[in-house]
Amino acid sequence: MSRIVAIVGRPNVGKSTLFNRLTGSRTAIVDEVSGVTRDRNYGSCTWNGIDFSVIDTGGFVEKSDDMFEEEINKQVFLAIEESDLILFMVDVTAGIHELDKAIADLLRKSGRKMLLVVNKVDNSQRLMEAAEFYALGIEHFFPVSSINGSGTGDLLDEITDNLPEKAAETIPELPRVAIVGRPNVGKSSLVNSFLGEERNIVTPVPGTTRDSIYTRYNKFNHDFYLVDTAGLRRKSRVSEDIEFYSVLRAVRAIENSDVCLLLIDATRGIEAQDLNILSLILKNNKGVIVAVNKWDLVEKDANTARYFEKEIRKKTAPFTDYGIIFISALKLLRIHKILELINTVNKNRTRKIATSELNSVMLDIVRQNPPPSSRGRNISIKYITQLPTYSPSFAFFCNYPQYVKEPYKRYIENRMREKFEFTGVPLRIFFRKK
């Protein structure tokens, strides 16, 4: 079970900065929803051996005279529904805002676990000023400075102490295939086409599926679980925030899967949210297949598929080593070829390369094109081994691992993909001190 921690609060209190601090990232993922650009940040965090996902709920849209009613309320409700723990963030330099009071009331009434985080507390004077937030009626608060990291260690200790235990695994050990994508791309229709029955409710309204549904597929010598992921909960509650909710659901489905089938709507092409979901898949080191659905609705000639595929790979670069298949879930067009790809990707995900073969092949490549020297130091790679990890990971032992740059790491990954079969699987390459 994936644990989700959501950061909520009014705009400009430092939510994204705290997100970057907790997840160790520097960039925000931008998503365009209803013509308005907002930050849609999500990532993973590990503290004291405990893993959890972090969601930054972003700002709100000024589409109503009552901004809180229309937007902040919406984000907070979504966070409450889907998260295991809420980080309620406020700004010590601004004091208590009316929106802070309203959010505090909502969270208190929800009965959900929350931690009050007072940001921008970077000196003793501000620590004294933070006491003002006791007026929100929350017993304890955690003073932090997202910019310099002060106080975040204590906050992380409290977060991990308040997360629920992972549920015991009850599903048999079979590969899990998560069908993910933006709302209304045909996820449930594809599951129904696979199974030949109306296993899931399918309507043209985005958000029909309310929860991730595990369905065992055991036909034609294939045996795995299909996971149909939700798009959103209630349309009346989300409107412009369709993508926000689908991200929350996608986090859970992806983290609990082995292979992800990313559905793209052929009538719309690959969009920002598709790339966001692919980023989630890669960050979690899951196998990936891209299926372009509704291909029957596209006017095409002999070059359309080739052009479409080229555009997809261009937008997902530098990761381009994955299968792309053009399908129609309703017309049953090429959907059974997906089964072959699922098997291939799952085998690649679990592939083990003998150490002797790995060194024989890759050390020869390294000798032909060694890492560029750095600061007068010649980098020498001596030994390579595959690590005993969930997804394919490899350690290259050398004398100066800290000086191996990203371009050379990508070069090594590309050569490994040429020599060994890892299509559809992210590779992790580590350089370590010999």
CORPEDA-V163952 format. One record per backbone hydrogen bond with DSSP energy under -1.0 kcal/mol. CO is the residue of the C=O (numbers start at 1). NH is the residue of the N-H. If there is no record, write none. Layout:
# CORPEDA-V163952
CO	NH
CO	NH
This chain:
# CORPEDA-V163952
3	53
4	84
4	85
5	55
6	87
7	57
8	89
14	18
15	19
16	20
17	21
18	22
19	23
20	24
29	40
31	38
33	36
36	33
38	31
41	56
43	54
45	52
47	50
50	47
52	45
53	5
54	43
55	7
61	63
65	67
66	70
67	71
67	72
68	73
71	75
72	76
73	77
74	78
75	79
76	80
77	81
78	82
79	83
85	6
86	115
87	8
88	117
90	119
91	95
97	101
98	102
99	103
100	104
101	105
102	106
103	107
104	108
105	109
106	110
113	86
115	88
116	142
117	90
118	144
119	92
120	122
123	127
124	128
125	129
126	130
128	131
129	132
130	133
131	134
132	135
133	136
134	137
142	118
144	121
145	149
149	152
150	145
151	155
152	156
153	157
154	158
155	159
156	160
157	161
158	162
172	174
175	225
176	258
176	259
177	227
178	261
179	229
180	263
186	190
187	191
188	192
189	193
190	194
191	195
192	196
192	197
197	199
213	228
215	226
217	224
219	222
224	217
225	177
226	215
227	179
228	213
234	237
235	239
238	241
239	242
241	245
242	246
243	247
244	248
245	249
246	250
247	251
248	252
249	253
250	254
251	255
252	256
254	257
258	287
259	178
260	289
261	180
262	291
264	293
265	268
265	269
271	275
272	276
273	277
274	278
275	279
276	280
277	281
278	282
279	283
280	284
281	286
282	285
287	260
289	262
290	325
291	264
292	327
293	266
294	297
295	298
301	304
303	307
304	308
305	309
306	310
307	311
308	312
309	313
310	314
311	315
312	316
316	319
320	322
321	424
323	290
325	292
327	295
328	333
333	328
337	341
338	342
339	343
340	344
341	345
342	346
343	347
344	348
345	349
346	350
354	358
355	359
356	360
357	361
358	362
359	363
361	365
362	366
363	367
364	368
365	369
374	377
377	374
380	399
383	397
385	395
387	389
392	428
393	387
394	430
395	385
396	432
397	382
397	383
398	434
400	403
401	404
405	409
406	410
407	411
408	412
409	413
410	414
411	415
412	416
413	417
414	418
415	419
416	420
422	425
424	288
428	394
430	396
432	398
